[in-house]
Amino acid sequence: MGDTVPASSRQAQARAIALRFVILIGVVSFFADMTYEGARSITGPYLAVLGASATVVGVVAGFGELVGYSLRLVSGRLSDATGKYWPIALFGYTIQMASVPLLALAGRWELAAVLIIVERTGKALRNPPRDVMLSHATKEIGHGWGFGLHEALDQAGALVGPIIAAAVLYLRGEYRPAFAVLLVPALLTLGLLVGARLLYPRPQDMEAQVMRLETRGFPSAFWIYLAAAALVAAGFADFSLVAYHFQTAATIPAPWIPLYYAIAMAVSGAGSLIFGRLYDRHGIAVLISLTLLSALFAPLVFLGGFGLALVGIALWGLGSGVHESIMAAVVAGMVPVQRRGAAYGLFNTGYGVFWFLGSALMGWLYDVSLPALILFSVLVELAALPLFVAIRHRVGTTHG
């Protein structure tokens, strides 16, 4: 019995260390999201001002996600094979943070499109190793809560960034200064990341209970889950297309467009905390109700006026942010620790391929038939529900 207190104390200390790591990486993500989500809130209208069509916006946004997610397969496998999680993450963050302020120098939509894709490339390289490192820490505090907490901090930055972009757009009346000012949070991101690397050189040491050694294929539930996530991605319009609609249809005043994105990110961050906790308690069932709610965004944002579009964009934010945080938590609980990098890479590649296909198709549908776009979005989102139901009893919660 004499060892009970020290063991309890060690566990409490391990949880505290893990929590501090999650918060630190969350602060890094706060400034990173302030940078690239601030840019993302105005890239659609910016491309429109530079002369791009809705089809071009849809293809650029979709192709950026395709590249961004497909490269995660390479990044994830490379992370697992080398164990160089920090160097790969640092390289990806550097590319991503450099590309955003450079948008201020783009004089043609073609150059802006290249930089948008480069930004997605950087995110692709850094996400799998970062998520693996987070998975080690969240094992101690609950995958749903840990990833939800990180996503909340992440989305807080995604709230501030668009507000900054909106303020600069209101004061200067131009998009380029808004991209230029985002250099400040970009530099803060890189500085904090280097600090995190020095403080936590081996995040894998935080996972006290190593999962089973297993090197064969992923479980069948993983593939069903991936199919469901792919359908969700295909039906989720990129904000660039939504913002393009607001700009060209003049349903929302230009300075309000990034503010709508900020509202979406605020809802996303709050939802990540709430739904992350709920996932640890109730598992996949949380995604079923969430998907039902978020599927309503399309008719509201594309047909509604100022008020209804605001409700729609809030549902869009809830779906996009919470799906991202909970989906990462679900994968962490499905696969052995030695294969998490590859699993995240594979999962995100499938997600990105269908995001690209859906975004490109919706961009084309926007030019052809807005009702067809809305119908496609709603039906594809709802098609994921039977798959979530199918794996509901196969996957437990990730906590513990």
N, C-alpha and C positions, 0 to 999 in steps of 0.2 A: 504493500500500500504506500510505502514511502516514495515509490517512483511515480505515483499518480499525479501529484502536483507539478513536478518538473515536466512530465509529459504534457500535461494540460498547458503549462506555461509555454512550452516549445510550440505547441499547436497554435496558441494565441499569437505568438511572435511571428510564426510563419504566415498566418492570415494577415497580420498587420503589414508585413513586408510585401506580400502579394497585393494588398489593397493600395499601398503607396505606389507600387509599380503601375497598376492599372490607372491610377489617377494621373501619374506623371505622363504616361503615354496618351492619356486622354487630353492633357493640356497641350501636348505636341499636336494632337489631332485638332484641338480647338483652333490653334493658329494656322494649321494646314488648311482646315476647312474654311476659315476666314478668308484665306487666299483664293483657293480654287473655286469655292462655292460663291464667293463674291463675284468672281469672273463668270461663273456659269449662269448666274442670275441675269446677265446682260449679253451673253454671247449670241443668243437667238436674234434679238433686235439689232445687235452690232453687225451680224452677218447680213441682215435685211438692209441695213443702211449702206453696207458695202456692195449691195446689188445681188445677193443670193436669193434664190427662190425657196419656196417651202420644201420642195423635193430635195434641194441641196442641203437645207438645214437638217431635214430628217436623215439623209444619208450620212452627212458629216457627223451628226450626233450619234447615230447608230454605229457607224464605222469606228468612231472613237471608242465606243463601248466595246465593240468587237475586238479591236486591238487591245484595249485595256484589260479585258477579261481573258482573252486567249493567251496573252503572254503570262498570265498568272499560272498557267499550266507549266510553263518553262521555269518560272520563278519558284513555284512550289516544289517541283522536283529537284531543282538545283539546291534549294534550301535544305531539303531532306538529305540529299547526297553529300553535301559539303559541310552542313552544320554552320555555315557562315550567315546566320540570320541577320546579324547587325550590319555587316558590309553590304549585303544585297539591299536591305531596307534603306540604308543611308544613300546608296547610289540612286535608288528609285525616288526618294524624297527630293534629292538635289535636282534631278531632271524635271520633276513636276513643279517644284517651286520656281525654277528658272524660267519656265515657259510662260507663266501667267503674266508677269510684268512686260514681257516681250510683245504681248498682244497690243500694247500701246503703240508699238512701232509698225504694226501691220497696216499697209495701205490698200490691200486688195483682199477680197474674201478668200482667195486661194491660199494666201500666206496665213491668214487667220485660221483657216481650216487645218493647215499643217500643225500650227502651234496647239490647237485644241486637241489634235490627235497625239501630239508629243506629251501633252499634260496627262492624258489618259494612259500613255505608255509608262510614264513615271509612277503613276498610281498602281498600275499592274505589277510592276517590279517590286514595289515595297509592301503591298498588302499581304500576300501569303506569309512571308517571314514575320511580319508584325503580328498577324493573327495567331501564328503558332506560338510566338512569345507570350501573347496575351492568354492563350489557352492554358499555358503552364500556370500562370498566376490565377486564372479564374477557376481552376480546379480546386483551389483552396477556399474560394469565397462563393462558388456557384457560377456555372457557366452563363446562365441566363442573366443573373444580377451583374456579373462582371462585364460581360459584353454590353449589357444594357447601360451600365454606368459609363463605360467608354463611349458608347454611341451618344449618350446624352451630352457629354462634354464635347464630342465631335460636332453634334448638331447645334450646340450653343455657338460655336465658331461659325457654323453655317448660317446662323441667325444674324450674327454681327456683320459678317462679310457683305451680304446684300444690302444691309442698312448703310454701310459705308459707301457702297457703290451708288445707292440711291441718293445719298447726301451729295456726293461729288457730281452726279448727273444733274441734280437739282441746281447746284451752285454754279456749275460750269457749262451745263447744257451740252456736254460732249462725253462720248464713251471712253476715249483714250486716256484722259486723266484718271478715270476710275480704275483702269487697269494698272496705271503707273503707281498709284498710291498703295496698291496691294504688295509692292515690294517689301514694305515694312513687316507685315506678318510673315511673309515668306522667309525673311532672314531670321526672325524670332523662332520659327519652326525648326530651322536647321541648327540654330544654337542650342535649343532645348534638347533636340535629338542627340546631339553630341554629348550633352550632359547626362542624358539617360544611359547612353552607351557606357560612359565612365562609371556611373553608379551601379548599373546592373549588367555586368559583362556576360553573365550566364543565367538568363531567365529560366532556363530548363531546370535549374537546381531548385526552383520554387515549388515544383510539383513533387510533393512528398511521396505520393502513391503512384508508382509507375504502372501504367496499364499493361495488359498482356502483350507478350511478344508475338506479333502476328504479321506475316509479310505477304500473305496471299491476297486475293481480290477483296474488294469492298463488299459489305453485306448487301443483300438485295434491297433492303429498305433504303440504302443510300441512293440507289439508282432510281427508285420510285420517287424519292424525295427530290432528286435532281430534275426529274421530268416535271414535277409539280412546280418547282422554282423556275424552270425554263418557261412554262406557260405564263407564270406571273410576270416574268421579265418581258415576254413578247407583247403582253397587253398593256404594259406601262409606258405611256408616252413620255419621252424625255422632256424635261422642262424647257429646253431650247425650242421645241416645237410649240409648246404651250405659250411661251413668251412671244414667239413669232406670231401666233394667233392674236394675242393681246395687242401687239403692235400694229399688225396689218388690218385687223378688224376694228381697231380703235375702241375696244370695249373697256380697256383699262388705260388711264393716262400713263405716258412713258415713265415718269419718275416713280409711279406706284408699282411697276412690274417687278423690280428687285425687292420691293417691300413685301409683295405677295410671296415671293420666294422665301423671304426671311420668316414670314408667318408660317409657311410650310415647314421650315426647319425647326421653328419653336415647337410646333405640334409634334414633329418627329422626335425631338429630344425628350420631351416630356413622356411621349408614348413609349420610348425605348426603356425608360426607367420602370414604368408601370407594367408594360407587357413582358419585360425581362424577368421581373419578380413573378409574374403570373406563369411564365413558361417554366420556371423552376418548380412550381407547384402543380401545374396542370398539363405540361407538355405540349404536344402538337395541336391539341384542341384550340390553343390560343391563335394559331395561324388560320384556322378555319373561320373564326369570327372576324379576324382582322382582314382577311381576303374579301369576305362579303362586304364589309364596310368600304374598303378602298376601291372596289370595283365601280362604285358610284361616281368616282371623280370625273370620268370622261364627259358624260352629258352635262354635268354642272359647269366645268371649265370651258367647254367648247360651245355651249348653247346659252349659258347664263350671262346675265349682266354683272355689274360690279359686285353685288351682294352674293348671288348664287355662285359666281366664279370664286369668291373668297372661301365659301364653304367647300367647294370642289377642290381648291388648292390645299386646304387644310387636310382633307381626306387623302389627297395625293401625297402630302408630306408624311402623314401617319403611315401609309402603306410603304413608301419607299424607305424610310428610316428604320421602322420597326422590323420590316422584313429583313433588312440587311443585318441588323444586330442579332435577331433571333435565329436567322439562318446560319450565321457563323457559330452560334451556340449549339445548334442541333448537330452540325457536322462534328464539332469537338466531342460530342457525346457518342457519336456513331462509329468512329474509326479509332484504331490504336494510335498511341502518341507518336510512334515511329513513322507513321504515314500521314500525319496531319497536313504537312506541307503539300504533299502530292494531292491529298483529298481537297484541300482548299483550292489548289490550282485547277484541278479537274472540274470541281463544282463551279468555279467562277468562269471557266472557259465555256461550259455549257450555258451558263446564265448569260454570258456576253454574246454568244452566237445568236441566241434567240432574242436578246435585246436588240441586236443589230437588225435582224430580219423584221422584227416588229416595228422598230423605229423607221426603217427605210420604207416599209409598206405603209405605215401611217402617214409619213411625209408625202408619199404619192397619193394616198387616199384624200389627204387634205386638199390637194390641188384638184381632185376629181369629184369627191362626194364627202362632205362633212358627216352626214348621217351614217355612211358606210364606215367611216373611221370610228365613230362612237360605238356602233354595233360590234365591230371587230374587237375593240378594246374590252368591252364588257363581257362578251362571250368567251374570249380567251382567258381572261382573269377567272371567270367562274368555272372554266374547264379544269382548273387546278384543284378544285374542292374535292372531287371524288378520290384523287390521289392522296391528298392530305388525310382523308378519312381512312383510306386503305392502310396507311402506315401508323395510324394513331395508336393502335395497340401493340405495335412492334417496337416502338421507341419510348423509353421511359424518360423521366426528366434527367437533366444533365448534372444536377447537383449531387455531390457525394461521391 
